[in-house]
Amino acid sequence: MTRYAGLAIAFVSSCCFAFSGPMAKYLIAAGLAPIEAVWARMAGAGLLLLAALVVVRPAALRIPRAKLGFFAAYAVMAVAGVQALFFVAITRLPVGVALLLEFMAPVMVVVWVRFVRKVRLPRAAFVGAVVAVVGLAVVVEAWQGMRLDALGLALALLAGACCAGYFLMNDSFGDEIDPLGLIAWGMLGAALVLVPFAQPWNIPWSAFTRTTAPNGGLALPVLGAYLWMVIVATVIAYILGVNAVRRLSAAVGATVASLEVIGGALVAWGLVGESLGVFQIIGGLTVLAGALLAQTAAARPGPVDRRQPVEEAFAGERKVAAEA
């Protein structure tokens, strides 16, 4: 029963995350720069989660002195890097394409674990990596030259690399760190790191009083889109994601989380009028198939070094509760 509850929570979490890109488009259409939208999201979500934890779980906010450097690196790469690069990428690419490229992260983790950590992996993990690369070639229609924005593609892939770093860093911290506290401080740390770039004192705050319709899509109040992005697509999404991994194996949680790619494309289609071409859909499904094959291969019994749990590297969270 716990397993099915975990699957349901993971599914809802991925649906919540799927709103982040489309909601950001409303802020950007209202006049905020992408980096300003990122800062507003991280600062708002970090303060909200911090306040909630102070009330209901203050012990989660304790930072071991020996882990201060880890918390700082986590804020810069795993939070600020992923969010900032992705938000800039979606100004040059459809949300669905940017999400597809960001979800190359599991394949990057496979390569890192095998060649840097020297952990032996099942053959299917490498087959999945190859399938994902082929899918990426289809997404960009490589046989006809670069049809999508080259800088946008590079930024989305860099976001994927930071996302891979998020998974790997989460695989390295112990039980002395509470995941919810790490997320809260990571968001606030990311907001602090981004202050010189976002310059919040110059943000056009009057934009939050407007109503916009990006790309001629559905018109929404910018403040409503922002609150949805902070509360649903960030705070609730992260909390549900952590709770799902506590109930599931990490690989299963990551597999369900991959639905964010499809969800993000569907939300963008419904709200901001974005659509994917035939090759982007076929290639995107191929990328997902390769990433999922690589992930599930890591969960199968095989000649894997158990000192470096590969399954945990994919999902970025430790399994802290047994299945019931």
Secondary structure, DSSP 8 states (H G I E B T S, - for coil): -HHHHHHHHHHHHHHHHTTHHHHHHHHHHTT--HHHHHHHHHHHHHHHHHHHHHHH-GGGG---GGGHHHHHHIIIIIIIIHHHHHHHHTTTS-HHHHHHHHTTHHHHHHHHHHHTS-----HHHHHHHHHHHHHHHHHTTGGG---S-HHHHHHHHHHHHHHHHHHHHHTT--TTS-HHHHHHHHHHHHHHHHHHHH-GGGS-GGGGG-EE-GGG---EEHHHHHHHHHIIIIIIHHHHHHHHHHHS-HHHHHHHHTHHHHHHHHHHHHHH-----HHHHHHHHHHHHHHHHHHHHHHSSSS--TTS-HHHHHHSS---S---
